[in-house]
Amino acid sequence: MMDRLAARAEAIGAQRAAAVRADVAALLSAEVQGVDVSVVGDDVVIAGRGLRWRAVRDPALRWIGSLLR
């Protein structure tokens, strides 16, 4: 019985984590212009031309954590 409960809890957690990753990717796509946002495995990946330099200059990328609150 405990095995079934643990498996169910793990499945619910995995579904919730996937939903949060999708929400974060959608939010970043809407808020940060000129970048490609995708979910790869457990990661949310932000890619774009000149992204390293933009991270220094663009406040939307510098303060990306504040978008997620």
Secondary structure, DSSP 4 states (H G I P E B T S, - for coil): -HHHHHHHHHHHHHHHHHHHHHHHHHHHHHHSTT-EEEEETTEEEEE-TTHHHHHHH-HHHHTHHHHT-
